[in-house]
């Protein structure tokens, strides 16, 4: 039968609507709260070195988040966003990738960057927007980027990375397509992972990106962090239907839902998703279910929209402690050494903070470099006007005024 609409031709004789919750997509869970493998679950193959790297990354990010949240309250940095409660989701998914896979993040995935090898100094230099910042001080804090580590620079506008990831992933696929048949001729070397929150999934870019990826079979792993709140809006006020995973199914994309506080489940799911993207040359959607333990950002006060009792309920299920318990059962972690390492990391973070905040800001001309080989006349005119403005009001720009040529 001719099927121009490209839809299922399963025939029914009953007038029956399908409810949005009918799919009832299950949530993959492997690790118990005390670090045991659950009955019927199969742990992924995870060697000691990788497991300890995942744990040390999560531990580092938790301590960095604590220190920089306090630094913002002290007025030392202007803004911060924590990964609190989602360390396992971000770190384990990054660990399941190849180093050369592209990461397109939102702004709560600093653990993925740390896993790739972003140094403590690089983190600090970015947050203080000093002259050693890889982004030349042009971004607000926690908007990281690293060409060397294949981590696309973060943009504040919500969801823009989703269609961008589709396009980038499709480009990764092009070299592996047989020109004669238009089919995939070989396994794709590298894929793209795209992180976003469930709030971003309410943006139009989400639908455009997923539809394009599904139609053109772009090898992108969409990693949706469903952490319960889009700033102050709870998930049940954002959307109906069975979470974000149901939307992947709706677009014809292979989809899995995973417990985002379960390091082993996230690792296994992302590893399998990457395999599908690379071998079959098509998109996959992973929905991570966790809870945002901290505020949306340092500009937010969650006490206005959720209770302390609610937070305490989820705080008890700490993803780091859960994975730590598993490592202890493997005999791969020594508790005393772990506590000593935490103290050392706290000292290193504080020392790096004190150094970075004293490094001078980028030269003013860095504002207009790199975009054009030579600044266009309109840009040059704006730059000259800015210099004159600063010279007239040096008290308002004490750091910059002394460095104008």
MOGI-V399807 format. One line per field, one symbol per residue. ss: DSSP state (H for helix, E for strand, C for the rest). burial: + if it has 24 or more other C-alpha atoms within 12 Angstrom, else -. A space follows every 10 residues. Layout:
BEGIN
ss = ???
burial = ???
END
This chain:
BEGIN
ss = CCCCCCCCCC CCCCCCCCCC CCCCCCEECC ECCCCCECCC CCCCCCCHHH HHHHHHHHHH HHHHHHHHHH HHHCCCCCCC CCCCCCHHHH HHHHHCCCCC CEEECCCCCH HHHHHHCCCH HHHHHHHCCE CCCCCCCCCC CCCCCECCCC EECCCCCCCH HHHHHHHHHH HHHHCCECCC CCCECCCCCC CEEEEEECCH HHCHHHHHHH HHHHHHCCCE EEEEEECCEE CCEEHHHHCC CCCCHHHHHH CCCEEEEEEC CCHHHHHHHH HHHHHHHHHH CCCEEEEEEC CCCCCCCCCC CHHHCCCHHH HHHHHCCCHH HHHHHHHHHH CCCCHHHHHH HHHHHHHHHH HHHHHHCCCC ECCHHHHCCC CCCCCCHHHH HHHHHHHHHH HHCHHHCHHH HCCCC
burial = ---------- ---------- ------++++ +++-+++--- --++-+---+ ++++++++++ +++++++++- ++----++++ ++++++++++ ++++++++++ ++++++++++ ++++++++++ ++++++++++ ++++++++++ ++++++--++ +++++--+++ ++++++++++ ++++-+---- ---+--++++ ++++++++++ +++-++++++ ++++-+++++ ++++++++++ ++--+--++- -++++++++- ++++++++++ ++++++++++ ++++++++++ ++++++++++ ++++++++-- -+-------- ---+--++++ ++++++++-- --+------- -+--++--++ -++--++-+- ++++++++-- ---------- ------+--- ---------+ ---+-
END
